[in-house]
Amino acid sequence: MTATGDLRIFSTSPMSSKTVDREYLQRVADVARWSEEAGCEGTLVYTDNSLVDPWLTAQVILDSTTRLCPLVAVQPVYMHPYTAAKMVASLGYMHGRRLWLNMLAGGFRNDLLALNDPTPHDERYERTVEYTDIITGLLDDEGPLTVDGRYYTVTNLRMTPALPFELRPGVMISGSSDAGLAAARRLGALAVQYPRPPGQEESLRGIGVDIGFRIGIIARDDAHEAWRVANDRFPPDRKGQIAHKLATAVSDSQWHHQLAQLDERPASELSPYWLGPFHNYKTFCPYLVGDYARVATEVARYIDLGATAFVLDIPPSREELAHIRAVFDHARQLAGAVEGVA
């Protein structure tokens, strides 16, 4: 599912909190195989206090595929940077496979407080930069690493086994806030954002950092059918709406508040942009819904604005990924030719 230029496409692995325990391993393996078949570069593995360990899930993904890259969410509060680097080096040694790291500076505020971490939002990005620099410094293996930082100190530390150069991990970080964008620039990381509705996005070019978008896609030959599938999959849910409001109230994540402030658009074929799943607490990203051509036009618009990667929502089936692939195939042809893009 690689698209124009260096565009990278990632799916998302199922969450253990929403999967029956006896089915979780099989579900992770299935989604990994579907994603590899569809041509995705990797698949995102979430982490928070309610989920199984993401590194163990990454091991299942590696065992189930031959080239797919786990995109592992890394929460600095959970482990020392040496331990995270050791996991990357060990998995690379055992599987000869590259990983991506989704570096977290936030997460659910109550999760952090439960771990006695009251660090303010912007300072967490400073800490994450220092944390990530230690990981990459160890994995670059340019000699013993000594860091006397504000948050971490290591002295003459080396990584064994050494990680081959070609397996050095890619790095993502949230880029929805000024602090996140600044961190991405300092790390040379891909900054992940949540796109706004059509016509509201500004050009991403020339800002000094690569940008990826987090979206879900439901597309069919016919827009009516696409919206039927969308509403069947994500029906209104009063309990979910209450949970969404509670989560928004306790979150200090900029992306969460940015999406929450957007007006919920009713199901409509006039615009493919839909926040229904987000407002019903079913997922954490906007959706594009409609016929292939309409959805592909918006994807191509995002590409033309400067998006270099897309992180997709959890696919419910192999067939759904085939529909999404059709969208990106069409978007490849449209990119560079969408009207109204600066």
N, C-alpha and C positions, 0 to 999 in steps of 0.2 A: 504494500500500500504506500510505497514511497511516492512522493509527488514532485512538483516542480523544484528543480535545483536541489538544495540540501534539505528540503522539508522532511521532518521526522514525524512519524505517527506512532503514538503509544495508546494501548488500551488500558483498562484498569482491572485488576484482579478482584474477585469477590471478597466481601468483608465477612469475617467469621461471625460477627455479631448478628448478621442477617442470614446466616446459613445454618441448617441443622448440623450439629457437630459431626455426625457420622457421614455426612455428605460433603463436608467442606473440602477435604483433600481431593476428592474426585472432581468437584466443581472447579477448584483452582487449576487442576491439570487440564480439564476440558477447555477452560477459557484460554489458558496458555497455548494449547495446540491450535485452537481456532484463530488466535491472534497471529501466531506464526504462519498459518496457512494463508491468512489475509494479507501478509506482507508487513505487519507491524514491526517496528524496530524493537519495541519493548512493551512491558506492561507494568503499570504503577501498582505498588503494594503499600496500602495505607498502614499507618500506625497511630494508636492512641491507647489510653489505659484500658479500653474495653476490648481490644483486639488481640489475637494471637501474635506472637513475635514475628515481625516482618522478615527477618533473616531466615527463619525456618520455612516460611512461605516461599521465599526466594529459592530455597533448596528444592522444593517441590517443582517450581517452575523450571529450574535448570534440568532436573531429572526427566521432565515431561517433554522437553523440546531440544532442538539441536542448535539453534542460533539466537533465539529470543533473549533479550536483555532484561532481567528484572530491574525495575526502577524502584529502588528501596527507599522508603521514607525513613529519614534518620532524625531522631529527636535527641539533641545534645543532653537533655536531662537524664536520659535513660542509660547512657554509657560513656566512658572516657573515649576521646578521639582515637587513642591507640587501639581500643577494642574494635571500633568501627573499621579502622584501616585494616586490622587483622582479619576481620570478616571478609573484606573485599579481596585481600591477598590470598586468603585460604580458599575462597570459592573460585578465584581465578586459577589457582594452582591445581585444584581438583577437577575443574571443568574446562579450563582453557577458554573461559567465556568472560566477556566484558559486562560490567554492571553500570547502571546509572544510579546516582544518589539524588534523592529529593530532600534537600536540606531544610529542616523545619526550624523556624524561629518562633513559631507560635504553637498552635494547637488549641484545644479547649482550655479555657482559663481555669476551670475547676480542676482539670487534670493536673495542671502545673501547681496549683495551690496545694493539692493533695500530696504533692511531692516536695512541698516546702520551697517552691520556686516563685517568689513574688516579683521577679525581675520585670521591669517595665518593657513595653512593646519594642521601642526603638533600640533599647539596650540589648534585647535578645538578639537582634540582628548583628550587633557588634560582636556578641559572644559567638554567634554562629559563624561569622567570618573567621574569627580566630580558630575555632574548632575545625572548620573545613581546611584552613591553611595547614594545620597539623596533619590532617588526613592526607592531603595531596603531597605535602612535603615528605611524609613517610613513604608513600607509594611511588614517588619520583625516584627514590633511592639514590640521591646524589651525595650520600655520605651521612654520618651521624647527625641527627637533628637536635638542635638545642633551641628552645623557645622559652623566654621568660616573659609571659604575657600577662594581661590583666586578669584572665580567667583560667589559664592553663599554663603549667610549667613542665617542660620535659628537658632532659639533659642527656646528650649523646645517645639518643634513641634511634634504633634502626628497625626496619621491618624485615622479618624473615618468616616465610619465604618471600623473596623479592618478587614484585609483580612485573611481568614483561611490559615494555613500553606501550605496545599496541593494545594492552588490556586496561590501561588507565581509565578510570571511570569518568563518564560524563556527569556534569553537575547541574541540577536545577534548584531554583529557590523561588519563593513567591515574590512577584514583582508588582503587587497591587498598591503598595505604599511607597513613599519616597525613600524610606529606610530600606525597603526590600530592593528597590532599583539600585540604590547606592551599593548595597551588599553584592548584588549580581555583577555590577561593574567591577568591583574590587576583586571578585573571585573569577571573573571571566565566565560566569555561569549563565545558563538560559533562565530568563525571568519569566515565570508563568503568571498569566493574568486571566481574567474572566471577561470575555468580550461583552460590550454593550450592544443594544439593539442596532439594526441597520441604520446607517446615517449618523450615528452618534460617536462612532470610533474615529480617532484621529490617526494620522500617519505615525507609524512606529519607527520609521527610518531616521537615521541620524541621531539617535538618542544614546548611542554608545553601548548598547547591549542587545543581544538576541532575545526575541520575545516569542513565547509559546502561548497558545490559548487552550483553556480547559472547557470543553463543550461535550454535549451529547447530541446525537443525530438520529432522527427517525425519518427515513425517506422511502418513498414508493413511486411507482410509475404514475399513480394518481394521487393528488393531494388529499382528496376525501379519505382514501384508504390510509394514508399516512397519519392523518389526524385521528381516525378511528383507532388505529393501533396505539397512538400516543395516549389517548384518553382511556383506553382499556388498560394500558400498562400503568398509568399514573392517574387513577381516579381521584377526585377530591377526598380529602381525609381530614376530618375535624381534629382528631387527636394529633395528626401530623402537623397541622397548622399551629396548634398550641405549642407543640414541641419546637417548631421553627421559631416562634416568637420568644420562647424561653432561651433557646440557643443564641439568638441574636442579642438578647439582653445581657448575657454573660460573656459574649465573645468580644475580644479586642482585635480580631482580625479585620484588616481594612477591606478585604475582598468580600467578606460576609456582609458587612454593613453597606458596601457599595451596591451589591445585588439586592439586598433587602429594601433599599431606598428606591429602587426602580419599580414603577407601577406594574402590577400584574396584568398582562394582556390576556383577554379572553381568547379561547381557541379560535383561530381565524386563518384563512388562507391568504389574507392580505399581507401578513408578515410571518415569516418562518420562526421568529424569535419567541421562545416560550419559557417562562419561569415557573410554570405550574408545578413540576416536580420539586423544585427548590423550595417554594412556598409551602408545600405539603410535606417537607422534611423527608423526601424520598431519595434525594441526591443533592450534590453540592455544586451544581453547575447549571448554566442555562442550556436549553435545547434548541436545535434548529429542526423544524418539522415542515414537511411539504413534499412536493414532487422532486424528483432528482434534479431537474434543471434549476428550480427555484433555490433549493438548498445549496447546490453546487455554486450558484452565482454568489451567495453570501460567503461561502468558504473561499472562493476565488478572490472576493473583495478583501477578506482578511489577509490572504497571501499577498495581494498587491499592496496592502497597507504595511506589510513587513513581517507578518507572522512567519516564523521558520519552523514551528512545531505545533502539533495538536495532541492534547492528551484527552482521549475519549472516555466516556462513562463506561461502566461495567456492561459488557455485551450480554444480553439474555440468551443468545443462541448463535450458532455458526452462521445461520442464514442472515441474522441481523448484521453481522460483520460484512457479509457479501453485499448487502444493500449499501452499507457505508462505503465500501470500496468503490461501488459504482459512482457515488457522489464525488469521491476524490479523483477518480478517473476523469469525470466530466470537468471538475474544477481545474485539473491540469491543463485542459484544453482552453479553458476560459481565462486563466490567470494572465494578466497583462492586457486583457481586452475588456475588462469590466468598466462600464461607463460610470463617471462620477467619482472616480478615485484619483486623488491628487498624485 
